Amino acid sequence: MINLEPMLVVDDDPRLRARLQRLLQACGVGLVTLAPDLQAARAHARCGDFAAALVDVGLPDGSGIELLREMHQRCPQMVLVVVSAYGEADTVIAALRAGAVGYLLKERDDDELVAALASMQRGGAPIDPFVARGILAQWAQPVAAPRMQVAPPVPPADNECSDAGQHPDHLSAREREILTLVARGLSNREIAEMLGLSRFTIEDHTKRIYRKLAVTSRTEAVFEAQTKGLLG
Amino acid sequence: MAMAPRACARPHWRILAALLLSLTLLPALQTAWAAPAVQNLQHAEAVRAGWNSAEPPATGWMPVTLPDTWTTRWPDYSGVVWYRLNWQQSSTQQATALWLDRVSMADAIYINGSLIYRAPHLREPLSREQVHPQYFLLPQPLLHSGQNTVLVRVSGLAAYAPGLGAVATGDPASLHARWERGMWLRVDMRIFDLTTDIVLGTLFGLLWLLRRRETLYGWFALASFSGALYGLNFVATSPWPFSGSNAWMALHAASHIVTAVSLTLFLLRYAELRWPRSERALLAGGALLVLLALVWPNWVGPHHLWLRAPAAALMYLSIGYFVYYALHTRRVALVVPALFLLLPVAAAIHDTLAQTGVIDSTTYLSDLTSPVSLVGISFVLAYRFVQAMRRVEHFNAELAHKVDGATDRLRAMLRGEQDLALDNARMGERLDLVRDLHDGFGGSLLGAIATLQAQPDTPEREATIETLRALREDLRLVVDTTVNADDRDLDTLLADLRHRTSQRLELAGIAAHWNLQGLAGLRPGPARSLDVLRLLQEALTNVIKHSAANNVWATLARTPEGLQIEVRDDGRGFAIEAAVHVGAGLASLQARARRLGCALHVDSAPGRGTRIGCMLPLTAAGAAAATMPAPPAAPARG
């Protein structure tokens, strides 16, 4: 079990704040700090103070993605979760690239959100077909140069064992397989049955994919900075 | 008057009959010249005298045989030599003519002591009488019965083969014919050559001037002009504008060099060969020799053969190589001119053999090859012209084709862009509408649900929340299909519903078993896709809410009859006859099925689970094209 306490919740809508607090309570997360905007969140957020954070994207004084990126860079071990409206695949992907390992869709039923939180407590990460499609599309069209340089396409023989650590920012064949199955609408249980894995392993994979997404994003940022002459 | 038409016709006759006559009939004519009425004077006496000698010396005469080149006897002697020839005349009444084949260089002729001809210049710049034969009808009063004497005073320079050629007296008609033939071969043909060279030089020179890139034409023009200058040596009767014969011969040698070098470069260009280093060496060598000739004409003139020998060698070498190359590559554009180039070479070989006496011929063919060369060069020009025209025509056709193709593509692209813009505009409007629905209506729904959830738990509240949730789910389907139905297959559209419903079923403790078959490539369009998804979602929601099942089997399969939709569970089931009381869910499902144009089959009994299904008709066209038209006569929504 991963400890999500103390938890920082950043949301400007008081009703949603209350709802999130209630859901966290249901998951046994009682130590919750609430913040209505970026300013308050930044004032609270110091490394070591929080084990996890739920951050809404549309905040009155800026984007929650920025806050996620800051917190991820400062404390990479923090469990960061973005709170988003449904259908905003771009927002979710951007948050994952900024370092989030999970997301909650506001419009989902309480029990579904509780299940997602529970998955994160288990060390996994939730995923939906639209997110899987977005990630596959990200890797299908490699526009950033560093990805091409650092990691050549994974050969077909590559499997989850050999790729671990070898291509830290590239999808393994297994991960790609999982994403493809999710994109087709299969549930984690179905995928686990199909691949002969436990459903928790699937969640692990999902989390690793999110991590890679964040790493790739950082590599690209460095490359971009280099090309712009910001770094030596 | 009778002569006029003949004179007019003469040049035509000559040019047309040139080859045939000279090559086939000349031996016969030669026989005719040997008529007894003509005396060939082969024996003469010669004596040297000073440049100013006005009378033949009395002593020092020595016998010679004609034709005579005096340098064989008196090497390096330049000056005047008197020749004396005698012949017997039976009657003074008989018309008698004198014919001299070649006198080198300036001459004066005396018959029985009386002057009958005097070249304009008997001292430098010497007249160049050697270029043509001489013919005189002798005045009868000067003739004696019996022995007659002709004196030929010849002024000559040792370097230019001075002397007296064949001489004959007798029948004027025969000798005139001889003279005429000589004039034709040695003068008329040469002038024809020269004119041809000037015409070709002018033509190609202008071509080159207007099109400098075609250095080929430039080199040919230069070869032609210098060839004309070279040929001038064989027709000019005075060294004008030079003050001496040496300068004239130096120019002659220089023109030979220029001709050889420019012809070589022309042949290289024509064969599309590039030898930059050899070409530079050739140009430098040629320029050096020409400079030498112009700076030291008095040395080069007498030694003109030293310059002309390498020029001739170069010319034959380049022609030889061109012929070899042409035959090697077997290109028509090269082989034909190569054959025409071979003729002058063959003629030159023939002439050399004739001169050295290897073969018995007094006709030199080199003078006759010019018309042949003209045909050759005309072919080259015509061939290149035709090739260029073909290229232009081909290019035009290709261009027209390309332009047509590009126009078609452009038209199609514009039309496509127009359609796309229209589609995008429609899509944009739809997306805007949907976004408004999602953000406004959807947001309100979420807010309402959240507000209700914060209130105390009552059955009414639960029912209201359920209704609001159903609305929210339906809204999400509307948004999804509106945004994606145009560019996604039915199985992709189903993915979100399937994933989401599986999770909800799982939370409800129901295992979902999906069976999707043949949905890839199926795009029934937004409206019908939405109805299919709604049907499926409502059926599955009913399972979650009412069935208390452990398993649900959802099937979407493309069959020959259509799209089979079935949702079956192993829940508690219900009595069909009491279905009216089961709830609004079933009625709503039936309405959805009707909208899709099919009837909903419901199969259930208490304790035996429920199975609902329908067969969605797929039109042949719709199935083939993976699209379906809008449902016919759809009943009102409700």
Interface residues (C-beta under 8 A of the other chain):
Chain A: R15 L16 A18 R19 A85 Y86 G87 K106 E107 D109 D110 D111 E112 A115 D128 P129 F130 V182 A183 R184 G185 L186 S187 R189 E190
Chain B: H438 G442 L446 G447 A450 T451 Q453 A454 R469 R472 R476 V479 D480 V483 D491 T492 L494 A495 D496 L497 R498 H499 R500 S502 Q503 R504 E506 L507 A512 W514
